[in-house]
Amino acid sequence: MYMADFLINVHPELPLTDRMHLEDEIGYMNGVVSAHFSPGHPHMMTIAYDPDTVSSSVVLARVCGHGIEASKIGL
């Protein structure tokens, strides 16, 4: 399995409960290995995933599907 990662940037004032929900939901997506927000940068979520199984665009669409304004930043 090949691994890749990227960052998703969200509004810095996104409530903690919403961030926790996103970490759980995205972390359980097929092909996603981990999803977590940085403690020092609460607006940045790092996603590690298998690009043969899921694309970064699909992950971003899932986040935006919650009405959260987000953008993808490659690593």
N, CA, C and O atoms as a Tripos MOL2 file, in Angstrom:
@<TRIPOS>MOLECULE
protein
  300   299    75     0     0
PROTEIN
NO_CHARGES

@<TRIPOS>ATOM
      1 N           0.8460   -1.1690    0.0000 N.3       1 MET1
      2 CA          0.0000    0.0000    0.0000 C.3       1 MET1
      3 C           0.8940    1.2360    0.0000 C.2       1 MET1
      4 O           1.8140    1.3480    0.8100 O.2       1 MET1
      5 N           0.6160    2.1510   -0.9070 N.am      2 TYR2
      6 CA          1.3120    3.4280   -0.9740 C.3       2 TYR2
      7 C           0.5730    4.4250   -0.0960 C.2       2 TYR2
      8 O          -0.6550    4.4900   -0.1290 O.2       2 TYR2
      9 N           1.3100    5.2000    0.6890 N.am      3 MET3
     10 CA          0.6940    6.1820    1.5820 C.3       3 MET3
     11 C           1.0230    7.5930    1.1090 C.2       3 MET3
     12 O           2.1170    7.8640    0.6140 O.2       3 MET3
     13 N           0.0570    8.4770    1.2730 N.am      4 ALA4
     14 CA          0.2360    9.8910    0.9620 C.3       4 ALA4
     15 C          -0.4400   10.6780    2.0800 C.2       4 ALA4
     16 O          -1.2140   10.1220    2.8590 O.2       4 ALA4
     17 N          -0.1460   11.9670    2.1550 N.am      5 ASP5
     18 CA         -0.8450   12.7900    3.1330 C.3       5 ASP5
     19 C          -1.0320   14.2000    2.6000 C.2       5 ASP5
     20 O          -0.3470   14.6360    1.6750 O.2       5 ASP5
     21 N          -1.9780   14.8980    3.2080 N.am      6 PHE6
     22 CA         -2.2530   16.2790    2.8600 C.3       6 PHE6
     23 C          -2.9130   16.9530    4.0470 C.2       6 PHE6
     24 O          -3.3320   16.2970    5.0000 O.2       6 PHE6
     25 N          -2.9990   18.2560    3.9770 N.am      7 LEU7
     26 CA         -3.6330   19.0380    5.0300 C.3       7 LEU7
     27 C          -4.9490   19.6030    4.5330 C.2       7 LEU7
     28 O          -5.0890   19.9550    3.3610 O.2       7 LEU7
     29 N          -5.9110   19.6830    5.4370 N.am      8 ILE8
     30 CA         -7.1490   20.3980    5.1850 C.3       8 ILE8
     31 C          -7.1680   21.5800    6.1380 C.2       8 ILE8
     32 O          -6.9970   21.4230    7.3470 O.2       8 ILE8
     33 N          -7.3750   22.7540    5.5830 N.am      9 ASN9
     34 CA         -7.4340   23.9880    6.3570 C.3       9 ASN9
     35 C          -8.8990   24.3550    6.5590 C.2       9 ASN9
     36 O          -9.6470   24.4810    5.5890 O.2       9 ASN9
     37 N          -9.3130   24.5280    7.8110 N.am     10 VAL10
     38 CA        -10.6750   24.9470    8.1410 C.3      10 VAL10
     39 C         -10.6100   26.2450    8.9320 C.2      10 VAL10
     40 O          -9.5310   26.7020    9.3100 O.2      10 VAL10
     41 N         -11.7620   26.8260    9.1760 N.am     11 HIS11
     42 CA        -11.8030   28.0650    9.9560 C.3      11 HIS11
     43 C         -11.2320   27.7910   11.3480 C.2      11 HIS11
     44 O         -11.5920   26.7940   11.9730 O.2      11 HIS11
     45 N         -10.3420   28.6650   11.8460 N.am     12 PRO12
     46 CA         -9.7050   28.4230   13.1410 C.3      12 PRO12
     47 C         -10.6700   28.4040   14.3250 C.2      12 PRO12
     48 O         -10.3190   27.9030   15.3930 O.2      12 PRO12
     49 N         -11.8570   28.9310   14.1560 N.am     13 GLU13
     50 CA        -12.8210   28.9400   15.2600 C.3      13 GLU13
     51 C         -13.8380   27.8110   15.1730 C.2      13 GLU13
     52 O         -14.8600   27.8470   15.8570 O.2      13 GLU13
     53 N         -13.5700   26.8100   14.3390 N.am     14 LEU14
     54 CA        -14.4410   25.6450   14.2780 C.3      14 LEU14
     55 C         -14.4690   25.0060   15.6660 C.2      14 LEU14
     56 O         -13.4160   24.6960   16.2220 O.2      14 LEU14
     57 N         -15.6660   24.8060   16.2310 N.am     15 PRO15
     58 CA        -15.7450   24.2710   17.5950 C.3      15 PRO15
     59 C         -15.0470   22.9130   17.7530 C.2      15 PRO15
     60 O         -14.9860   22.1140   16.8190 O.2      15 PRO15
     61 N         -14.5330   22.6820   18.9430 N.am     16 LEU16
     62 CA        -13.8320   21.4360   19.2620 C.3      16 LEU16
     63 C         -14.7000   20.2190   18.9470 C.2      16 LEU16
     64 O         -14.2000   19.2370   18.3990 O.2      16 LEU16
     65 N         -15.9790   20.2640   19.2780 N.am     17 THR17
     66 CA        -16.8520   19.1120   19.0210 C.3      17 THR17
     67 C         -16.9450   18.8210   17.5220 C.2      17 THR17
     68 O         -16.9770   17.6570   17.1220 O.2      17 THR17
     69 N         -16.9900   19.8550   16.6980 N.am     18 ASP18
     70 CA        -17.0180   19.6560   15.2490 C.3      18 ASP18
     71 C         -15.7010   19.0710   14.7500 C.2      18 ASP18
     72 O         -15.6980   18.2070   13.8730 O.2      18 ASP18
     73 N         -14.5880   19.5350   15.3000 N.am     19 ARG19
     74 CA        -13.2820   18.9850   14.9000 C.3      19 ARG19
     75 C         -13.1840   17.5120   15.2830 C.2      19 ARG19
     76 O         -12.7000   16.6930   14.5020 O.2      19 ARG19
     77 N         -13.6410   17.1820   16.4770 N.am     20 MET20
     78 CA        -13.5950   15.7840   16.9240 C.3      20 MET20
     79 C         -14.4680   14.9010   16.0320 C.2      20 MET20
     80 O         -14.0730   13.7930   15.6720 O.2      20 MET20
     81 N         -15.6540   15.3960   15.6790 N.am     21 HIS21
     82 CA        -16.5510   14.6430   14.7990 C.3      21 HIS21
     83 C         -15.8850   14.4070   13.4400 C.2      21 HIS21
     84 O         -15.9510   13.3040   12.8980 O.2      21 HIS21
     85 N         -15.2450   15.4440   12.8940 N.am     22 LEU22
     86 CA        -14.5540   15.2960   11.6100 C.3      22 LEU22
     87 C         -13.4170   14.2880   11.6850 C.2      22 LEU22
     88 O         -13.2600   13.4590   10.7880 O.2      22 LEU22
     89 N         -12.6270   14.3520   12.7440 N.am     23 GLU23
     90 CA        -11.5390   13.3780   12.9010 C.3      23 GLU23
     91 C         -12.0840   11.9600   12.8720 C.2      23 GLU23
     92 O         -11.5260   11.0910   12.2010 O.2      23 GLU23
     93 N         -13.1690   11.7220   13.5970 N.am     24 ASP24
     94 CA        -13.7610   10.3800   13.6330 C.3      24 ASP24
     95 C         -14.3070    9.9760   12.2670 C.2      24 ASP24
     96 O         -13.9970    8.8980   11.7590 O.2      24 ASP24
     97 N         -15.1170   10.8460   11.6830 N.am     25 GLU25
     98 CA        -15.7510   10.5020   10.4110 C.3      25 GLU25
     99 C         -14.7280   10.2880    9.3020 C.2      25 GLU25
    100 O         -14.7890    9.2870    8.5880 O.2      25 GLU25
    101 N         -13.8010   11.2070    9.1540 N.am     26 ILE26
    102 CA        -12.8030   11.0800    8.1020 C.3      26 ILE26
    103 C         -11.8770    9.8960    8.3820 C.2      26 ILE26
    104 O         -11.4890    9.1760    7.4620 O.2      26 ILE26
    105 N         -11.5250    9.6990    9.6470 N.am     27 GLY27
    106 CA        -10.6530    8.5850   10.0180 C.3      27 GLY27
    107 C         -11.2360    7.2200    9.7050 C.2      27 GLY27
    108 O         -10.4890    6.2580    9.5290 O.2      27 GLY27
    109 N         -12.5700    7.1150    9.6320 N.am     28 TYR28
    110 CA        -13.2240    5.8400    9.3280 C.3      28 TYR28
    111 C         -13.5260    5.6540    7.8500 C.2      28 TYR28
    112 O         -14.0680    4.6220    7.4530 O.2      28 TYR28
    113 N         -13.1800    6.6440    7.0280 N.am     29 MET29
    114 CA        -13.4040    6.4870    5.5860 C.3      29 MET29
    115 C         -12.5080    5.3850    5.0320 C.2      29 MET29
    116 O         -11.3680    5.2210    5.4660 O.2      29 MET29
    117 N         -13.0300    4.6410    4.0810 N.am     30 ASN30
    118 CA        -12.2530    3.5950    3.4340 C.3      30 ASN30
    119 C         -11.0300    4.2180    2.7580 C.2      30 ASN30
    120 O         -11.1680    5.1420    1.9560 O.2      30 ASN30
    121 N          -9.8580    3.7260    3.0720 N.am     31 GLY31
    122 CA         -8.6130    4.2140    2.4850 C.3      31 GLY31
    123 C          -7.8970    5.2530    3.3210 C.2      31 GLY31
    124 O          -6.7390    5.5720    3.0480 O.2      31 GLY31
    125 N          -8.5660    5.7950    4.3450 N.am     32 VAL32
    126 CA         -7.9300    6.7790    5.2220 C.3      32 VAL32
    127 C          -7.2960    6.0340    6.3870 C.2      32 VAL32
    128 O          -7.9510    5.2280    7.0490 O.2      32 VAL32
    129 N          -6.0200    6.3060    6.6330 N.am     33 VAL33
    130 CA         -5.2960    5.6530    7.7210 C.3      33 VAL33
    131 C          -5.4170    6.4660    8.9980 C.2      33 VAL33
    132 O          -5.6000    5.9020   10.0760 O.2      33 VAL33
    133 N          -5.3180    7.7900    8.8890 N.am     34 SER34
    134 CA         -5.4800    8.6370   10.0730 C.3      34 SER34
    135 C          -5.9300   10.0340    9.6580 C.2      34 SER34
    136 O          -5.6620   10.5020    8.5520 O.2      34 SER34
    137 N          -6.6160   10.6700   10.5810 N.am     35 ALA35
    138 CA         -7.0810   12.0490   10.3930 C.3      35 ALA35
    139 C          -7.0470   12.7150   11.7540 C.2      35 ALA35
    140 O          -7.7170   12.2730   12.6870 O.2      35 ALA35
    141 N          -6.2600   13.7880   11.8670 N.am     36 HIS36
    142 CA         -6.1950   14.4620   13.1590 C.3      36 HIS36
    143 C          -5.8410   15.9370   13.0000 C.2      36 HIS36
    144 O          -5.0930   16.3300   12.1050 O.2      36 HIS36
    145 N          -6.4010   16.7310   13.8940 N.am     37 PHE37
    146 CA         -6.0790   18.1500   13.9290 C.3      37 PHE37
    147 C          -4.8170   18.3480   14.7480 C.2      37 PHE37
    148 O          -4.5670   17.6180   15.7070 O.2      37 PHE37
    149 N          -4.0340   19.3260   14.3700 N.am     38 SER38
    150 CA         -2.8080   19.6580   15.0770 C.3      38 SER38
    151 C          -3.1530   20.4300   16.3420 C.2      38 SER38
    152 O          -3.8860   21.4170   16.2710 O.2      38 SER38
    153 N          -2.6400   20.0060   17.5080 N.am     39 PRO39
    154 CA         -2.9260   20.7390   18.7490 C.3      39 PRO39
    155 C          -2.4600   22.1980   18.7000 C.2      39 PRO39
    156 O          -3.1130   23.0740   19.2690 O.2      39 PRO39
    157 N          -1.3640   22.4580   18.0410 N.am     40 GLY40
    158 CA         -0.8470   23.8170   17.9650 C.3      40 GLY40
    159 C          -1.4850   24.6630   16.8790 C.2      40 GLY40
    160 O          -1.3660   25.8890   16.8810 O.2      40 GLY40
    161 N          -2.1670   23.9960   15.9430 N.am     41 HIS41
    162 CA         -2.8120   24.6800   14.8210 C.3      41 HIS41
    163 C          -4.1980   24.0590   14.6210 C.2      41 HIS41
    164 O          -4.3680   23.2180   13.7380 O.2      41 HIS41
    165 N          -5.1820   24.4530   15.4180 N.am     42 PRO42
    166 CA         -6.4840   23.7890   15.4010 C.3      42 PRO42
    167 C          -7.2630   23.9350   14.0980 C.2      42 PRO42
    168 O          -8.3330   23.3460   13.9500 O.2      42 PRO42
    169 N          -6.7440   24.7060   13.1610 N.am     43 HIS43
    170 CA         -7.4130   24.8570   11.8710 C.3      43 HIS43
    171 C          -6.8160   23.9370   10.8010 C.2      43 HIS43
    172 O          -7.2490   23.9690    9.6490 O.2      43 HIS43
    173 N          -5.8260   23.1200   11.1740 N.am     44 MET44
    174 CA         -5.1530   22.2480   10.2140 C.3      44 MET44
    175 C          -5.3550   20.7730   10.5830 C.2      44 MET44
    176 O          -4.9570   20.3260   11.6580 O.2      44 MET44
    177 N          -5.9780   20.0360    9.6700 N.am     45 MET45
    178 CA         -6.1750   18.6040    9.8850 C.3      45 MET45
    179 C          -5.2920   17.8520    8.8950 C.2      45 MET45
    180 O          -5.3620   18.0900    7.6890 O.2      45 MET45
    181 N          -4.4640   16.9460    9.4030 N.am     46 THR46
    182 CA         -3.5970   16.1150    8.5800 C.3      46 THR46
    183 C          -4.3080   14.8080    8.2750 C.2      46 THR46
    184 O          -4.8370   14.1480    9.1700 O.2      46 THR46
    185 N          -4.3130   14.4460    7.0080 N.am     47 ILE47
    186 CA         -4.9430   13.2110    6.5540 C.3      47 ILE47
    187 C          -3.8640   12.3250    5.9390 C.2      47 ILE47
    188 O          -3.1610   12.7510    5.0230 O.2      47 ILE47
    189 N          -3.7290   11.1050    6.4320 N.am     48 ALA48
    190 CA         -2.8610   10.0950    5.8100 C.3      48 ALA48
    191 C          -3.7930    9.0860    5.1520 C.2      48 ALA48
    192 O          -4.7420    8.6080    5.7740 O.2      48 ALA48
    193 N          -3.5170    8.7650    3.8930 N.am     49 TYR49
    194 CA         -4.4570    7.9250    3.1510 C.3      49 TYR49
    195 C          -3.7570    7.1190    2.0600 C.2      49 TYR49
    196 O          -2.6060    7.3810    1.7090 O.2      49 TYR49
    197 N          -4.4760    6.1390    1.5380 N.am     50 ASP50
    198 CA         -4.0050    5.3170    0.4260 C.3      50 ASP50
    199 C          -4.6450    5.8770   -0.8460 C.2      50 ASP50
    200 O          -5.8470    5.7100   -1.0500 O.2      50 ASP50
    201 N          -3.8620    6.5370   -1.7040 N.am     51 PRO51
    202 CA         -4.4410    7.1530   -2.8970 C.3      51 PRO51
    203 C          -4.9750    6.1510   -3.9250 C.2      51 PRO51
    204 O          -5.6680    6.5410   -4.8650 O.2      51 PRO51
    205 N          -4.6600    4.8710   -3.7530 N.am     52 ASP52
    206 CA         -5.2410    3.8540   -4.6310 C.3      52 ASP52
    207 C          -6.6660    3.5150   -4.2230 C.2      52 ASP52
    208 O          -7.4110    2.8990   -4.9860 O.2      52 ASP52
    209 N          -7.0420    3.9230   -3.0070 N.am     53 THR53
    210 CA         -8.3610    3.6030   -2.4810 C.3      53 THR53
    211 C          -9.2820    4.8170   -2.4370 C.2      53 THR53
    212 O         -10.4680    4.7050   -2.7460 O.2      53 THR53
    213 N          -8.7560    5.9600   -2.0620 N.am     54 VAL54
    214 CA         -9.5570    7.1800   -1.9390 C.3      54 VAL54
    215 C          -8.7020    8.3710   -2.3850 C.2      54 VAL54
    216 O          -7.4790    8.3510   -2.2430 O.2      54 VAL54
    217 N          -9.3440    9.3910   -2.9160 N.am     55 SER55
    218 CA         -8.5930   10.5750   -3.3500 C.3      55 SER55
    219 C          -8.7230   11.6920   -2.3220 C.2      55 SER55
    220 O          -9.6720   11.7210   -1.5370 O.2      55 SER55
    221 N          -7.7750   12.5950   -2.3340 N.am     56 SER56
    222 CA         -7.8350   13.7300   -1.4250 C.3      56 SER56
    223 C          -9.0540   14.5960   -1.7270 C.2      56 SER56
    224 O          -9.6060   15.2130   -0.8170 O.2      56 SER56
    225 N          -9.4780   14.6510   -2.9700 N.am     57 SER57
    226 CA        -10.6650   15.4260   -3.3370 C.3      57 SER57
    227 C         -11.9390   14.8410   -2.7350 C.2      57 SER57
    228 O         -12.8340   15.5870   -2.3380 O.2      57 SER57
    229 N         -12.0270   13.5300   -2.6640 N.am     58 VAL58
    230 CA        -13.1900   12.8740   -2.0510 C.3      58 VAL58
    231 C         -13.2180   13.1680   -0.5490 C.2      58 VAL58
    232 O         -14.2790   13.4260    0.0190 O.2      58 VAL58
    233 N         -12.0560   13.1270    0.0810 N.am     59 VAL59
    234 CA        -11.9800   13.4350    1.5180 C.3      59 VAL59
    235 C         -12.3960   14.8830    1.7670 C.2      59 VAL59
    236 O         -13.1770   15.1590    2.6780 O.2      59 VAL59
    237 N         -11.8770   15.8010    0.9630 N.am     60 LEU60
    238 CA        -12.2330   17.2070    1.1100 C.3      60 LEU60
    239 C         -13.7310   17.4100    0.8890 C.2      60 LEU60
    240 O         -14.3630   18.1770    1.6150 O.2      60 LEU60
    241 N         -14.2960   16.7420   -0.0910 N.am     61 ALA61
    242 CA        -15.7360   16.8600   -0.3500 C.3      61 ALA61
    243 C         -16.5580   16.3940    0.8460 C.2      61 ALA61
    244 O         -17.6160   16.9540    1.1330 O.2      61 ALA61
    245 N         -16.0750   15.3780    1.5380 N.am     62 ARG62
    246 CA        -16.7940   14.8910    2.7270 C.3      62 ARG62
    247 C         -16.7970   15.9650    3.8060 C.2      62 ARG62
    248 O         -17.8220   16.1970    4.4480 O.2      62 ARG62
    249 N         -15.6570   16.6230    4.0120 N.am     63 VAL63
    250 CA        -15.5730   17.7020    4.9990 C.3      63 VAL63
    251 C         -16.5060   18.8440    4.6060 C.2      63 VAL63
    252 O         -17.2780   19.3320    5.4300 O.2      63 VAL63
    253 N         -16.4320   19.2610    3.3620 N.am     64 CYS64
    254 CA        -17.2610   20.3780    2.8860 C.3      64 CYS64
    255 C         -18.7450   20.0220    2.8910 C.2      64 CYS64
    256 O         -19.5970   20.9070    2.9720 O.2      64 CYS64
    257 N         -19.0540   18.7420    2.8040 N.am     65 GLY65
    258 CA        -20.4400   18.2800    2.8400 C.3      65 GLY65
    259 C         -21.1410   18.5900    4.1500 C.2      65 GLY65
    260 O         -22.3660   18.5000    4.2370 O.2      65 GLY65
    261 N         -20.3830   18.9500    5.1570 N.am     66 HIS66
    262 CA        -20.9550   19.3220    6.4530 C.3      66 HIS66
    263 C         -21.1750   20.8300    6.5420 C.2      66 HIS66
    264 O         -21.4790   21.3530    7.6140 O.2      66 HIS66
    265 N         -21.0210   21.5230    5.4250 N.am     67 GLY67
    266 CA        -21.1870   22.9640    5.4250 C.3      67 GLY67
    267 C         -19.9820   23.7000    5.9890 C.2      67 GLY67
    268 O         -20.0680   24.8740    6.3490 O.2      67 GLY67
    269 N         -18.8660   23.0000    6.0610 N.am     68 ILE68
    270 CA        -17.6290   23.5850    6.5880 C.3      68 ILE68
    271 C         -16.8020   24.0910    5.4130 C.2      68 ILE68
    272 O         -16.5100   23.3460    4.4780 O.2      68 ILE68
    273 N         -16.4330   25.3530    5.4700 N.am     69 GLU69
    274 CA        -15.5550   25.9040    4.4430 C.3      69 GLU69
    275 C         -14.1520   25.3750    4.6990 C.2      69 GLU69
    276 O         -13.5860   25.5870    5.7720 O.2      69 GLU69
    277 N         -13.5970   24.6890    3.7140 N.am     70 ALA70
    278 CA        -12.2900   24.0530    3.8850 C.3      70 ALA70
    279 C         -11.5350   24.0970    2.5640 C.2      70 ALA70
    280 O         -12.1250   24.1900    1.4880 O.2      70 ALA70
    281 N         -10.2180   24.0270    2.6790 N.am     71 SER71
    282 CA         -9.3800   23.9650    1.4770 C.3      71 SER71
    283 C          -8.2910   22.9330    1.6860 C.2      71 SER71
    284 O          -7.8760   22.6570    2.8120 O.2      71 SER71
    285 N          -7.8350   22.3660    0.5720 N.am     72 LYS72
    286 CA         -6.8260   21.3190    0.5960 C.3      72 LYS72
    287 C          -5.4550   21.9410    0.3850 C.2      72 LYS72
    288 O          -5.2740   22.8110   -0.4660 O.2      72 LYS72
    289 N          -4.4900   21.4760    1.1770 N.am     73 ILE73
    290 CA         -3.1070   21.9300    1.0600 C.3      73 ILE73
    291 C          -2.2530   20.6790    0.9260 C.2      73 ILE73
    292 O          -2.2660   19.8300    1.8170 O.2      73 ILE73
    293 N          -1.5120   20.5470   -0.1700 N.am     74 GLY74
    294 CA         -0.6710   19.3690   -0.3740 C.3      74 GLY74
    295 C           0.5780   19.4200    0.4750 C.2      74 GLY74
    296 O           1.0480   20.4950    0.8480 O.2      74 GLY74
    297 N           1.1190   18.2380    0.7830 N.am     75 LEU75
    298 CA          2.3660   18.1430    1.5330 C.3      75 LEU75
    299 C           3.4600   17.6320    0.6160 C.2      75 LEU75
    300 O           4.6030   17.4750    1.0460 O.2      75 LEU75
@<TRIPOS>BOND
     1     1     2 1
     2     2     3 1
     3     3     4 2
     4     3     5 am
     5     5     6 1
     6     6     7 1
     7     7     8 2
     8     7     9 am
     9     9    10 1
    10    10    11 1
    11    11    12 2
    12    11    13 am
    13    13    14 1
    14    14    15 1
    15    15    16 2
    16    15    17 am
    17    17    18 1
    18    18    19 1
    19    19    20 2
    20    19    21 am
    21    21    22 1
    22    22    23 1
    23    23    24 2
    24    23    25 am
    25    25    26 1
    26    26    27 1
    27    27    28 2
    28    27    29 am
    29    29    30 1
    30    30    31 1
    31    31    32 2
    32    31    33 am
    33    33    34 1
    34    34    35 1
    35    35    36 2
    36    35    37 am
    37    37    38 1
    38    38    39 1
    39    39    40 2
    40    39    41 am
    41    41    42 1
    42    42    43 1
    43    43    44 2
    44    43    45 am
    45    45    46 1
    46    46    47 1
    47    47    48 2
    48    47    49 am
    49    49    50 1
    50    50    51 1
    51    51    52 2
    52    51    53 am
    53    53    54 1
    54    54    55 1
    55    55    56 2
    56    55    57 am
    57    57    58 1
    58    58    59 1
    59    59    60 2
    60    59    61 am
    61    61    62 1
    62    62    63 1
    63    63    64 2
    64    63    65 am
    65    65    66 1
    66    66    67 1
    67    67    68 2
    68    67    69 am
    69    69    70 1
    70    70    71 1
    71    71    72 2
    72    71    73 am
    73    73    74 1
    74    74    75 1
    75    75    76 2
    76    75    77 am
    77    77    78 1
    78    78    79 1
    79    79    80 2
    80    79    81 am
    81    81    82 1
    82    82    83 1
    83    83    84 2
    84    83    85 am
    85    85    86 1
    86    86    87 1
    87    87    88 2
    88    87    89 am
    89    89    90 1
    90    90    91 1
    91    91    92 2
    92    91    93 am
    93    93    94 1
    94    94    95 1
    95    95    96 2
    96    95    97 am
    97    97    98 1
    98    98    99 1
    99    99   100 2
   100    99   101 am
   101   101   102 1
   102   102   103 1
   103   103   104 2
   104   103   105 am
   105   105   106 1
   106   106   107 1
   107   107   108 2
   108   107   109 am
   109   109   110 1
   110   110   111 1
   111   111   112 2
   112   111   113 am
   113   113   114 1
   114   114   115 1
   115   115   116 2
   116   115   117 am
   117   117   118 1
   118   118   119 1
   119   119   120 2
   120   119   121 am
   121   121   122 1
   122   122   123 1
   123   123   124 2
   124   123   125 am
   125   125   126 1
   126   126   127 1
   127   127   128 2
   128   127   129 am
   129   129   130 1
   130   130   131 1
   131   131   132 2
   132   131   133 am
   133   133   134 1
   134   134   135 1
   135   135   136 2
   136   135   137 am
   137   137   138 1
   138   138   139 1
   139   139   140 2
   140   139   141 am
   141   141   142 1
   142   142   143 1
   143   143   144 2
   144   143   145 am
   145   145   146 1
   146   146   147 1
   147   147   148 2
   148   147   149 am
   149   149   150 1
   150   150   151 1
   151   151   152 2
   152   151   153 am
   153   153   154 1
   154   154   155 1
   155   155   156 2
   156   155   157 am
   157   157   158 1
   158   158   159 1
   159   159   160 2
   160   159   161 am
   161   161   162 1
   162   162   163 1
   163   163   164 2
   164   163   165 am
   165   165   166 1
   166   166   167 1
   167   167   168 2
   168   167   169 am
   169   169   170 1
   170   170   171 1
   171   171   172 2
   172   171   173 am
   173   173   174 1
   174   174   175 1
   175   175   176 2
   176   175   177 am
   177   177   178 1
   178   178   179 1
   179   179   180 2
   180   179   181 am
   181   181   182 1
   182   182   183 1
   183   183   184 2
   184   183   185 am
   185   185   186 1
   186   186   187 1
   187   187   188 2
   188   187   189 am
   189   189   190 1
   190   190   191 1
   191   191   192 2
   192   191   193 am
   193   193   194 1
   194   194   195 1
   195   195   196 2
   196   195   197 am
   197   197   198 1
   198   198   199 1
   199   199   200 2
   200   199   201 am
   201   201   202 1
   202   202   203 1
   203   203   204 2
   204   203   205 am
   205   205   206 1
   206   206   207 1
   207   207   208 2
   208   207   209 am
   209   209   210 1
   210   210   211 1
   211   211   212 2
   212   211   213 am
   213   213   214 1
   214   214   215 1
   215   215   216 2
   216   215   217 am
   217   217   218 1
   218   218   219 1
   219   219   220 2
   220   219   221 am
   221   221   222 1
   222   222   223 1
   223   223   224 2
   224   223   225 am
   225   225   226 1
   226   226   227 1
   227   227   228 2
   228   227   229 am
   229   229   230 1
   230   230   231 1
   231   231   232 2
   232   231   233 am
   233   233   234 1
   234   234   235 1
   235   235   236 2
   236   235   237 am
   237   237   238 1
   238   238   239 1
   239   239   240 2
   240   239   241 am
   241   241   242 1
   242   242   243 1
   243   243   244 2
   244   243   245 am
   245   245   246 1
   246   246   247 1
   247   247   248 2
   248   247   249 am
   249   249   250 1
   250   250   251 1
   251   251   252 2
   252   251   253 am
   253   253   254 1
   254   254   255 1
   255   255   256 2
   256   255   257 am
   257   257   258 1
   258   258   259 1
   259   259   260 2
   260   259   261 am
   261   261   262 1
   262   262   263 1
   263   263   264 2
   264   263   265 am
   265   265   266 1
   266   266   267 1
   267   267   268 2
   268   267   269 am
   269   269   270 1
   270   270   271 1
   271   271   272 2
   272   271   273 am
   273   273   274 1
   274   274   275 1
   275   275   276 2
   276   275   277 am
   277   277   278 1
   278   278   279 1
   279   279   280 2
   280   279   281 am
   281   281   282 1
   282   282   283 1
   283   283   284 2
   284   283   285 am
   285   285   286 1
   286   286   287 1
   287   287   288 2
   288   287   289 am
   289   289   290 1
   290   290   291 1
   291   291   292 2
   292   291   293 am
   293   293   294 1
   294   294   295 1
   295   295   296 2
   296   295   297 am
   297   297   298 1
   298   298   299 1
   299   299   300 2
@<TRIPOS>SUBSTRUCTURE
     1 MET1         2 RESIDUE 1 A MET
     2 TYR2         6 RESIDUE 1 A TYR
     3 MET3        10 RESIDUE 1 A MET
     4 ALA4        14 RESIDUE 1 A ALA
     5 ASP5        18 RESIDUE 1 A ASP
     6 PHE6        22 RESIDUE 1 A PHE
     7 LEU7        26 RESIDUE 1 A LEU
     8 ILE8        30 RESIDUE 1 A ILE
     9 ASN9        34 RESIDUE 1 A ASN
    10 VAL10       38 RESIDUE 1 A VAL
    11 HIS11       42 RESIDUE 1 A HIS
    12 PRO12       46 RESIDUE 1 A PRO
    13 GLU13       50 RESIDUE 1 A GLU
    14 LEU14       54 RESIDUE 1 A LEU
    15 PRO15       58 RESIDUE 1 A PRO
    16 LEU16       62 RESIDUE 1 A LEU
    17 THR17       66 RESIDUE 1 A THR
    18 ASP18       70 RESIDUE 1 A ASP
    19 ARG19       74 RESIDUE 1 A ARG
    20 MET20       78 RESIDUE 1 A MET
    21 HIS21       82 RESIDUE 1 A HIS
    22 LEU22       86 RESIDUE 1 A LEU
    23 GLU23       90 RESIDUE 1 A GLU
    24 ASP24       94 RESIDUE 1 A ASP
    25 GLU25       98 RESIDUE 1 A GLU
    26 ILE26      102 RESIDUE 1 A ILE
    27 GLY27      106 RESIDUE 1 A GLY
    28 TYR28      110 RESIDUE 1 A TYR
    29 MET29      114 RESIDUE 1 A MET
    30 ASN30      118 RESIDUE 1 A ASN
    31 GLY31      122 RESIDUE 1 A GLY
    32 VAL32      126 RESIDUE 1 A VAL
    33 VAL33      130 RESIDUE 1 A VAL
    34 SER34      134 RESIDUE 1 A SER
    35 ALA35      138 RESIDUE 1 A ALA
    36 HIS36      142 RESIDUE 1 A HIS
    37 PHE37      146 RESIDUE 1 A PHE
    38 SER38      150 RESIDUE 1 A SER
    39 PRO39      154 RESIDUE 1 A PRO
    40 GLY40      158 RESIDUE 1 A GLY
    41 HIS41      162 RESIDUE 1 A HIS
    42 PRO42      166 RESIDUE 1 A PRO
    43 HIS43      170 RESIDUE 1 A HIS
    44 MET44      174 RESIDUE 1 A MET
    45 MET45      178 RESIDUE 1 A MET
    46 THR46      182 RESIDUE 1 A THR
    47 ILE47      186 RESIDUE 1 A ILE
    48 ALA48      190 RESIDUE 1 A ALA
    49 TYR49      194 RESIDUE 1 A TYR
    50 ASP50      198 RESIDUE 1 A ASP
    51 PRO51      202 RESIDUE 1 A PRO
    52 ASP52      206 RESIDUE 1 A ASP
    53 THR53      210 RESIDUE 1 A THR
    54 VAL54      214 RESIDUE 1 A VAL
    55 SER55      218 RESIDUE 1 A SER
    56 SER56      222 RESIDUE 1 A SER
    57 SER57      226 RESIDUE 1 A SER
    58 VAL58      230 RESIDUE 1 A VAL
    59 VAL59      234 RESIDUE 1 A VAL
    60 LEU60      238 RESIDUE 1 A LEU
    61 ALA61      242 RESIDUE 1 A ALA
    62 ARG62      246 RESIDUE 1 A ARG
    63 VAL63      250 RESIDUE 1 A VAL
    64 CYS64      254 RESIDUE 1 A CYS
    65 GLY65      258 RESIDUE 1 A GLY
    66 HIS66      262 RESIDUE 1 A HIS
    67 GLY67      266 RESIDUE 1 A GLY
    68 ILE68      270 RESIDUE 1 A ILE
    69 GLU69      274 RESIDUE 1 A GLU
    70 ALA70      278 RESIDUE 1 A ALA
    71 SER71      282 RESIDUE 1 A SER
    72 LYS72      286 RESIDUE 1 A LYS
    73 ILE73      290 RESIDUE 1 A ILE
    74 GLY74      294 RESIDUE 1 A GLY
    75 LEU75      298 RESIDUE 1 A LEU
